[in-house]
Amino acid sequence: MRYFVTGAAGFIGSHFVRELLAGTYGGDVTGVTVYDKLTYAGNLENLASVKDDPRFAFVQGDICDGDKLDEVMPGHDVVVNFAAETHVDRSIHGPQDFIVTNVVGTQTILDACLRHGIPRTVHIGTDEVYGSIDEGSWDENEPLMPNSPYSAAKAAAEMLVRAYFVTYGLNVSSTRCSNNYGPYQFPEKVIPLFVTNLIDGNKVPLYGDGLNVRDWLHVDDHCRGIALVVEKGAPGESYNIGGGLELNNRELTERVLEAMGVDWSMVQPVEDRKGHDRRYSVNDGKLRALGYAPQHAFVDGLAETVQWYKDNEAWWRPLKSKAAL
């Protein structure tokens, strides 16, 4: 099987590629082409451990570039689309980049998959497409009601995925994950931002009252779920991928502070984000019926993640400096 993986110089996609080449997901992996634009969040260091694997190839390219996709996509068996602009705060201040990459880029990839007869395609999405839920959990039949430019762009991409299945018969599925964490995550995201701030003796910013709730998913569990959707997911279907632990932001902050050996004096309350969704919660029973179950307890995953950032300052410090975080 030859895989074409977009956006895989980023956090989640690079983990998927490393594990794919390590044989974690089984199957006969004969080739993996990583296709990435290398924006600020793309980092070839994330793929350093596999760059010498003879099955690995890297192509720098934009998912909006159909001509480039025509050059490099043919001959692959599976396309997995991780490529996206993902940071909500950035989408609030500059929505257009999110529309172009997440909507036009997805449409361009789906068209290329049709042109080249790709047997299997999986699009990686987010639970943020659902909006906010006060009680209970979303299943995949809930209407999409996004509240930020980022989530609106991802919801539009999912509508295209459905349309390409219904209209053209493309063998494509999509996933909707909860909040990811783990090693190699760009330090604008909350856990690595907090950890790296505290390593430097700086305070951590807490939005509003800190009671916004998220479900936390280790990147390794997320990628195992994606691999399962690639293998067993039904065409035209979406699959929630959850981590199984909901924490409000105050609780998350307390856990990071404890892991770093500091107290609440290192917290700086800040004005809440515009349109900040109050709570996300996914019912991932549909994927669990295919054999999915998260394997990383949050207490262990957080400890591993904190230690990784302590041990890998040479990886994150230039990124944080460049992004002025």
TORVEX-386908 format. One record per residue (C-alpha): residue number from 1; chain; x, y, z. Coordinates in pm, 1 decimal. Layout:
<pts>
[pt NUM, 'A', [X, Y, Z]] ...
</pts>
This chain:
<pts>
[pt 1, 'A', [0.0, 0.0, 0.0]] [pt 2, 'A', [131.0, 342.4, -96.2]] [pt 3, 'A', [15.1, 633.7, 119.6]] [pt 4, 'A', [-5.3, 999.3, 19.9]] [pt 5, 'A', [-26.1, 1204.9, 338.9]] [pt 6, 'A', [-81.7, 1579.6, 323.4]] [pt 7, 'A', [20.9, 1816.2, 601.1]] [pt 8, 'A', [237.8, 1546.3, 756.7]] [pt 9, 'A', [523.0, 1775.0, 855.9]] [pt 10, 'A', [286.7, 1898.9, 1127.5]] [pt 11, 'A', [209.5, 1760.0, 1471.2]] [pt 12, 'A', [-54.7, 1492.9, 1406.5]] [pt 13, 'A', [35.3, 1398.9, 1050.8]] [pt 14, 'A', [401.3, 1342.4, 1135.3]] [pt 15, 'A', [303.8, 1109.4, 1420.2]] [pt 16, 'A', [81.7, 914.0, 1183.1]] [pt 17, 'A', [365.4, 878.6, 930.7]] [pt 18, 'A', [623.8, 774.7, 1189.6]] [pt 19, 'A', [392.3, 505.0, 1325.2]] [pt 20, 'A', [279.9, 398.8, 978.1]] [pt 21, 'A', [639.9, 332.7, 874.4]] [pt 22, 'A', [710.8, 161.5, 1207.3]] [pt 23, 'A', [441.8, -95.0, 1127.3]] [pt 24, 'A', [219.6, 5.9, 1420.0]] [pt 25, 'A', [-97.4, -12.6, 1212.2]] [pt 26, 'A', [-11.8, -334.4, 1030.8]] [pt 27, 'A', [-47.6, -395.1, 659.3]] [pt 28, 'A', [214.4, -387.2, 387.1]] [pt 29, 'A', [329.7, -25.1, 368.3]] [pt 30, 'A', [541.2, -1.8, 53.2]] [pt 31, 'A', [564.1, 376.3, 32.3]] [pt 32, 'A', [467.6, 697.9, 210.2]] [pt 33, 'A', [476.0, 1034.4, 34.3]] [pt 34, 'A', [448.4, 1335.2, 263.8]] [pt 35, 'A', [311.1, 1642.5, 85.3]] [pt 36, 'A', [341.3, 1961.3, 288.7]] [pt 37, 'A', [358.9, 2335.0, 216.6]] [pt 38, 'A', [586.7, 2389.6, 519.4]] [pt 39, 'A', [399.7, 2683.3, 665.3]] [pt 40, 'A', [499.7, 2807.1, 1012.2]] [pt 41, 'A', [362.7, 2487.9, 1173.2]] [pt 42, 'A', [528.0, 2247.3, 928.8]] [pt 43, 'A', [866.6, 2121.2, 1043.6]] [pt 44, 'A', [1081.2, 1859.5, 872.2]] [pt 45, 'A', [1245.2, 1788.5, 1209.0]] [pt 46, 'A', [920.0, 1610.1, 1294.5]] [pt 47, 'A', [1008.8, 1352.8, 1027.7]] [pt 48, 'A', [1381.5, 1324.0, 1098.1]] [pt 49, 'A', [1349.9, 972.0, 1237.1]] [pt 50, 'A', [1203.6, 837.6, 910.1]] [pt 51, 'A', [1374.3, 1050.6, 645.7]] [pt 52, 'A', [1624.1, 775.4, 561.2]] [pt 53, 'A', [1359.9, 504.7, 526.8]] [pt 54, 'A', [1367.0, 398.6, 159.5]] [pt 55, 'A', [985.6, 392.8, 158.6]] [pt 56, 'A', [966.0, 762.1, 258.4]] [pt 57, 'A', [950.2, 1058.8, 22.2]] [pt 58, 'A', [887.4, 1426.9, 86.4]] [pt 59, 'A', [736.0, 1673.1, -158.5]] [pt 60, 'A', [692.3, 2039.3, -74.7]] [pt 61, 'A', [364.6, 2159.4, -217.2]] [pt 62, 'A', [36.7, 2340.0, -156.7]] [pt 63, 'A', [-287.2, 2138.7, -142.0]] [pt 64, 'A', [-447.5, 2416.3, -348.1]] [pt 65, 'A', [-207.7, 2343.5, -635.5]] [pt 66, 'A', [-391.9, 2093.2, -855.1]] [pt 67, 'A', [-112.9, 2075.3, -1111.9]] [pt 68, 'A', [140.0, 1978.4, -846.7]] [pt 69, 'A', [-95.8, 1716.3, -706.5]] [pt 70, 'A', [-131.9, 1572.6, -1058.4]] [pt 71, 'A', [245.6, 1527.9, -1067.7]] [pt 72, 'A', [284.5, 1343.0, -740.0]] [pt 73, 'A', [-44.6, 1179.2, -639.1]] [pt 74, 'A', [-85.3, 911.7, -911.9]] [pt 75, 'A', [4.1, 558.4, -808.6]] [pt 76, 'A', [-94.1, 590.3, -443.9]] [pt 77, 'A', [-352.3, 366.0, -280.7]] [pt 78, 'A', [-454.7, 583.7, 15.7]] [pt 79, 'A', [-474.3, 961.4, 59.9]] [pt 80, 'A', [-497.4, 1098.0, 414.9]] [pt 81, 'A', [-555.4, 1473.9, 432.8]] [pt 82, 'A', [-416.2, 1634.0, 749.3]] [pt 83, 'A', [-330.0, 1964.3, 579.3]] [pt 84, 'A', [-513.0, 2253.6, 743.7]] [pt 85, 'A', [-484.4, 2584.6, 919.1]] [pt 86, 'A', [-586.6, 2489.8, 1273.3]] [pt 87, 'A', [-530.7, 2762.5, 1532.7]] [pt 88, 'A', [-859.2, 2926.3, 1635.4]] [pt 89, 'A', [-697.8, 3250.6, 1753.8]] [pt 90, 'A', [-524.2, 3295.6, 1418.8]] [pt 91, 'A', [-853.6, 3232.3, 1237.6]] [pt 92, 'A', [-1020.3, 3512.0, 1432.7]] [pt 93, 'A', [-757.6, 3761.7, 1320.2]] [pt 94, 'A', [-712.0, 3629.3, 965.2]] [pt 95, 'A', [-1000.9, 3412.5, 841.0]] [pt 96, 'A', [-917.0, 3412.3, 469.5]] [pt 97, 'A', [-615.5, 3182.3, 496.0]] [pt 98, 'A', [-836.9, 2929.1, 672.9]] [pt 99, 'A', [-1102.4, 2940.9, 402.3]] [pt 100, 'A', [-846.4, 2898.9, 125.6]] [pt 101, 'A', [-653.2, 2611.5, 283.1]] [pt 102, 'A', [-931.3, 2425.4, 460.2]] [pt 103, 'A', [-1204.7, 2461.3, 199.0]] [pt 104, 'A', [-1043.9, 2522.9, -140.3]] [pt 105, 'A', [-752.3, 2296.1, -48.8]] [pt 106, 'A', [-983.2, 2010.8, 48.7]] [pt 107, 'A', [-1183.2, 2049.7, -272.8]] [pt 108, 'A', [-860.0, 2045.3, -476.0]] [pt 109, 'A', [-744.7, 1725.0, -306.8]] [pt 110, 'A', [-1081.3, 1555.2, -357.6]] [pt 111, 'A', [-1075.6, 1648.2, -725.9]] [pt 112, 'A', [-724.1, 1504.7, -760.1]] [pt 113, 'A', [-833.5, 1182.8, -590.4]] [pt 114, 'A', [-1113.7, 1150.4, -844.7]] [pt 115, 'A', [-888.9, 1222.2, -1142.2]] [pt 116, 'A', [-634.4, 963.7, -1038.6]] [pt 117, 'A', [-869.1, 692.8, -916.3]] [pt 118, 'A', [-739.5, 685.9, -558.4]] [pt 119, 'A', [-899.0, 375.9, -398.2]] [pt 120, 'A', [-930.6, 520.9, -45.2]] [pt 121, 'A', [-933.6, 874.6, 97.6]] [pt 122, 'A', [-969.6, 992.5, 457.6]] [pt 123, 'A', [-1015.9, 1356.9, 555.2]] [pt 124, 'A', [-909.7, 1465.0, 905.2]] [pt 125, 'A', [-1152.6, 1697.7, 1079.4]] [pt 126, 'A', [-1238.9, 1827.3, 1425.3]] [pt 127, 'A', [-1515.7, 1812.6, 1683.0]] [pt 128, 'A', [-1530.8, 2193.2, 1668.9]] [pt 129, 'A', [-1759.1, 2164.6, 1364.5]] [pt 130, 'A', [-2044.7, 2080.9, 1602.0]] [pt 131, 'A', [-2026.8, 2413.6, 1788.8]] [pt 132, 'A', [-2090.1, 2397.2, 2164.2]] [pt 133, 'A', [-2294.2, 2157.9, 2378.2]] [pt 134, 'A', [-2407.0, 2218.4, 2736.8]] [pt 135, 'A', [-2498.5, 1860.1, 2826.0]] [pt 136, 'A', [-2453.7, 1517.4, 2674.7]] [pt 137, 'A', [-2228.7, 1431.8, 2381.3]] [pt 138, 'A', [-2249.2, 1467.8, 2004.9]] [pt 139, 'A', [-2280.1, 1168.4, 1780.3]] [pt 140, 'A', [-2206.3, 1188.4, 1408.0]] [pt 141, 'A', [-2567.9, 1263.0, 1318.8]] [pt 142, 'A', [-2572.9, 1598.0, 1498.8]] [pt 143, 'A', [-2598.4, 1906.9, 1275.8]] [pt 144, 'A', [-2277.9, 2102.3, 1220.5]] [pt 145, 'A', [-2301.9, 2446.2, 1386.8]] [pt 146, 'A', [-1949.7, 2595.3, 1388.0]] [pt 147, 'A', [-1881.2, 2917.7, 1577.0]] [pt 148, 'A', [-1530.7, 3026.6, 1471.1]] [pt 149, 'A', [-1383.9, 3094.4, 1126.2]] [pt 150, 'A', [-1160.0, 2789.5, 1177.7]] [pt 151, 'A', [-1444.1, 2551.0, 1261.3]] [pt 152, 'A', [-1664.4, 2700.0, 987.5]] [pt 153, 'A', [-1391.8, 2626.2, 732.0]] [pt 154, 'A', [-1354.2, 2269.9, 862.5]] [pt 155, 'A', [-1731.4, 2219.0, 850.7]] [pt 156, 'A', [-1736.5, 2338.8, 490.7]] [pt 157, 'A', [-1462.6, 2089.6, 409.3]] [pt 158, 'A', [-1673.6, 1810.2, 557.0]] [pt 159, 'A', [-1968.3, 1913.4, 342.9]] [pt 160, 'A', [-1742.5, 1877.0, 39.5]] [pt 161, 'A', [-1635.0, 1530.9, 157.6]] [pt 162, 'A', [-2000.0, 1425.9, 173.8]] [pt 163, 'A', [-2074.4, 1582.4, -164.4]] [pt 164, 'A', [-1786.8, 1402.6, -334.4]] [pt 165, 'A', [-1909.5, 1071.2, -194.7]] [pt 166, 'A', [-2272.8, 1126.6, -293.7]] [pt 167, 'A', [-2214.0, 1297.2, -629.2]] [pt 168, 'A', [-1905.8, 1117.9, -758.0]] [pt 169, 'A', [-1892.0, 798.3, -552.2]] [pt 170, 'A', [-1548.8, 879.4, -409.0]] [pt 171, 'A', [-1445.4, 629.3, -140.5]] [pt 172, 'A', [-1389.7, 894.6, 125.0]] [pt 173, 'A', [-1456.1, 910.4, 500.1]] [pt 174, 'A', [-1386.9, 1182.7, 755.0]] [pt 175, 'A', [-1291.1, 1199.5, 1120.4]] [pt 176, 'A', [-1380.0, 1445.9, 1397.7]] [pt 177, 'A', [-1130.5, 1441.7, 1682.4]] [pt 178, 'A', [-1131.7, 1609.7, 2021.1]] [pt 179, 'A', [-841.0, 1820.0, 2155.5]] [pt 180, 'A', [-503.6, 1659.8, 2084.5]] [pt 181, 'A', [-187.9, 1672.3, 2293.1]] [pt 182, 'A', [150.9, 1503.0, 2289.9]] [pt 183, 'A', [512.9, 1545.7, 2175.6]] [pt 184, 'A', [593.2, 1762.3, 1870.5]] [pt 185, 'A', [285.7, 1984.5, 1910.7]] [pt 186, 'A', [350.3, 2341.3, 1794.0]] [pt 187, 'A', [390.8, 2565.5, 2100.9]] [pt 188, 'A', [96.0, 2793.5, 2021.2]] [pt 189, 'A', [-141.7, 2521.3, 2147.9]] [pt 190, 'A', [-242.3, 2529.8, 2512.4]] [pt 191, 'A', [-45.5, 2242.5, 2669.9]] [pt 192, 'A', [290.1, 2307.3, 2499.9]] [pt 193, 'A', [240.2, 2683.3, 2541.2]] [pt 194, 'A', [187.1, 2641.3, 2914.1]] [pt 195, 'A', [473.5, 2394.9, 2957.2]] [pt 196, 'A', [725.0, 2601.4, 2761.9]] [pt 197, 'A', [618.6, 2923.2, 2935.5]] [pt 198, 'A', [672.7, 2758.1, 3272.4]] [pt 199, 'A', [1010.5, 2617.6, 3168.5]] [pt 200, 'A', [1112.2, 2979.2, 3105.8]] [pt 201, 'A', [960.4, 3099.6, 3433.0]] [pt 202, 'A', [678.9, 3288.5, 3258.3]] [pt 203, 'A', [313.4, 3291.2, 3355.0]] [pt 204, 'A', [46.5, 3105.3, 3159.6]] [pt 205, 'A', [-261.0, 3281.8, 3015.2]] [pt 206, 'A', [-604.4, 3154.1, 3119.2]] [pt 207, 'A', [-898.8, 3270.1, 2910.9]] [pt 208, 'A', [-1200.7, 3415.5, 3088.0]] [pt 209, 'A', [-1334.5, 3218.4, 3385.5]] [pt 210, 'A', [-1147.0, 2904.6, 3278.9]] [pt 211, 'A', [-1459.8, 2688.4, 3277.4]] [pt 212, 'A', [-1460.6, 2598.6, 2908.7]] [pt 213, 'A', [-1459.4, 2217.6, 2880.4]] [pt 214, 'A', [-1264.8, 2002.7, 2635.1]] [pt 215, 'A', [-1212.6, 1628.5, 2587.9]] [pt 216, 'A', [-840.1, 1540.9, 2575.5]] [pt 217, 'A', [-701.0, 1292.7, 2321.7]] [pt 218, 'A', [-339.4, 1176.5, 2301.1]] [pt 219, 'A', [-203.6, 1210.9, 1947.5]] [pt 220, 'A', [-112.3, 842.2, 1941.9]] [pt 221, 'A', [-471.3, 739.9, 2017.9]] [pt 222, 'A', [-595.5, 983.6, 1755.0]] [pt 223, 'A', [-368.8, 834.1, 1488.7]] [pt 224, 'A', [-470.2, 479.5, 1582.9]] [pt 225, 'A', [-829.4, 588.2, 1530.1]] [pt 226, 'A', [-744.9, 734.9, 1190.4]] [pt 227, 'A', [-571.0, 413.9, 1085.2]] [pt 228, 'A', [-883.9, 222.4, 1183.0]] [pt 229, 'A', [-1100.5, 452.9, 971.3]] [pt 230, 'A', [-863.2, 405.2, 677.1]] [pt 231, 'A', [-899.7, 29.1, 711.6]] [pt 232, 'A', [-1260.2, -19.0, 818.9]] [pt 233, 'A', [-1445.2, 309.5, 779.7]] [pt 234, 'A', [-1747.9, 315.9, 551.3]] [pt 235, 'A', [-1746.9, 546.7, 247.2]] [pt 236, 'A', [-1937.3, 868.6, 308.0]] [pt 237, 'A', [-1933.3, 829.1, 686.6]] [pt 238, 'A', [-1780.4, 1047.9, 959.7]] [pt 239, 'A', [-1626.4, 911.7, 1278.8]] [pt 240, 'A', [-1578.6, 1086.9, 1611.8]] [pt 241, 'A', [-1247.0, 1015.5, 1788.5]] [pt 242, 'A', [-1240.7, 1095.3, 2159.9]] [pt 243, 'A', [-992.6, 1062.0, 2441.6]] [pt 244, 'A', [-1244.1, 993.6, 2717.6]] [pt 245, 'A', [-1145.1, 1265.7, 2965.4]] [pt 246, 'A', [-1323.8, 1599.7, 2988.8]] [pt 247, 'A', [-1153.3, 1880.9, 3179.2]] [pt 248, 'A', [-1236.8, 2246.2, 3209.1]] [pt 249, 'A', [-948.1, 2482.2, 3143.7]] [pt 250, 'A', [-894.8, 2552.5, 3513.7]] [pt 251, 'A', [-861.8, 2178.9, 3580.2]] [pt 252, 'A', [-625.6, 2139.9, 3286.0]] [pt 253, 'A', [-417.9, 2432.0, 3409.6]] [pt 254, 'A', [-399.6, 2282.9, 3758.7]] [pt 255, 'A', [-271.1, 1955.0, 3615.7]] [pt 256, 'A', [-3.1, 2127.0, 3409.9]] [pt 257, 'A', [102.7, 2340.8, 3706.4]] [pt 258, 'A', [128.7, 2029.6, 3923.2]] [pt 259, 'A', [330.0, 1845.3, 3658.7]] [pt 260, 'A', [567.8, 2141.4, 3641.6]] [pt 261, 'A', [595.9, 2178.7, 4019.9]] [pt 262, 'A', [455.2, 2532.7, 4041.4]] [pt 263, 'A', [143.8, 2690.1, 4190.9]] [pt 264, 'A', [-146.5, 2909.9, 4081.7]] [pt 265, 'A', [65.7, 3224.4, 4115.5]] [pt 266, 'A', [199.7, 3137.1, 3767.9]] [pt 267, 'A', [-143.5, 3191.6, 3609.1]] [pt 268, 'A', [-233.5, 3520.0, 3438.3]] [pt 269, 'A', [-607.6, 3564.1, 3368.4]] [pt 270, 'A', [-670.0, 3718.6, 3025.7]] [pt 271, 'A', [-972.9, 3841.5, 2834.4]] [pt 272, 'A', [-1176.9, 3558.5, 2690.9]] [pt 273, 'A', [-1146.5, 3461.2, 2324.7]] [pt 274, 'A', [-1419.8, 3589.3, 2091.5]] [pt 275, 'A', [-1686.1, 3325.9, 2027.0]] [pt 276, 'A', [-1522.3, 3086.7, 2273.8]] [pt 277, 'A', [-1721.2, 2760.8, 2268.1]] [pt 278, 'A', [-1818.6, 2654.0, 2619.3]] [pt 279, 'A', [-1800.5, 2275.8, 2593.4]] [pt 280, 'A', [-1710.9, 2003.2, 2345.7]] [pt 281, 'A', [-1800.1, 1638.0, 2401.5]] [pt 282, 'A', [-1805.8, 1355.8, 2146.9]] [pt 283, 'A', [-1971.7, 1016.8, 2154.5]] [pt 284, 'A', [-1721.8, 792.0, 1975.2]] [pt 285, 'A', [-1926.0, 472.1, 2002.6]] [pt 286, 'A', [-1939.5, 438.4, 1623.5]] [pt 287, 'A', [-1560.0, 406.4, 1603.3]] [pt 288, 'A', [-1541.4, 191.4, 1917.1]] [pt 289, 'A', [-1770.6, -55.8, 1739.5]] [pt 290, 'A', [-1488.2, -95.5, 1486.1]] [pt 291, 'A', [-1238.8, -171.6, 1764.3]] [pt 292, 'A', [-1118.7, 171.8, 1877.8]] [pt 293, 'A', [-1025.2, 239.1, 2240.0]] [pt 294, 'A', [-785.9, 506.9, 2370.8]] [pt 295, 'A', [-473.5, 355.9, 2528.2]] [pt 296, 'A', [-316.1, 658.8, 2695.4]] [pt 297, 'A', [-437.3, 767.0, 3039.8]] [pt 298, 'A', [-417.6, 1145.8, 3059.0]] [pt 299, 'A', [-202.1, 1148.2, 3371.5]] [pt 300, 'A', [60.7, 937.8, 3196.0]] [pt 301, 'A', [31.1, 1113.1, 2861.8]] [pt 302, 'A', [68.1, 1454.7, 3021.7]] [pt 303, 'A', [374.4, 1345.9, 3220.4]] [pt 304, 'A', [531.3, 1206.4, 2901.5]] [pt 305, 'A', [450.4, 1525.5, 2712.0]] [pt 306, 'A', [591.3, 1755.3, 2980.2]] [pt 307, 'A', [912.0, 1553.9, 2991.9]] [pt 308, 'A', [943.2, 1561.6, 2613.8]] [pt 309, 'A', [932.0, 1942.1, 2607.9]] [pt 310, 'A', [1184.8, 1957.1, 2890.3]] [pt 311, 'A', [1415.7, 1727.4, 2694.3]] [pt 312, 'A', [1368.3, 1893.5, 2354.3]] [pt 313, 'A', [1424.3, 2265.7, 2395.8]] [pt 314, 'A', [1628.6, 2263.6, 2075.4]] [pt 315, 'A', [1310.3, 2164.0, 1889.8]] [pt 316, 'A', [1059.1, 2409.0, 2036.6]] [pt 317, 'A', [1261.5, 2715.2, 2130.1]] [pt 318, 'A', [1330.0, 2833.1, 1770.8]] [pt 319, 'A', [963.2, 2777.4, 1682.0]] [pt 320, 'A', [841.7, 2976.6, 1979.0]] [pt 321, 'A', [1085.2, 3256.8, 1911.3]] [pt 322, 'A', [991.3, 3269.5, 1542.2]] [pt 323, 'A', [619.3, 3283.1, 1618.2]] [pt 324, 'A', [671.0, 3535.9, 1902.3]] [pt 325, 'A', [455.6, 3332.3, 2137.7]] 
</pts>
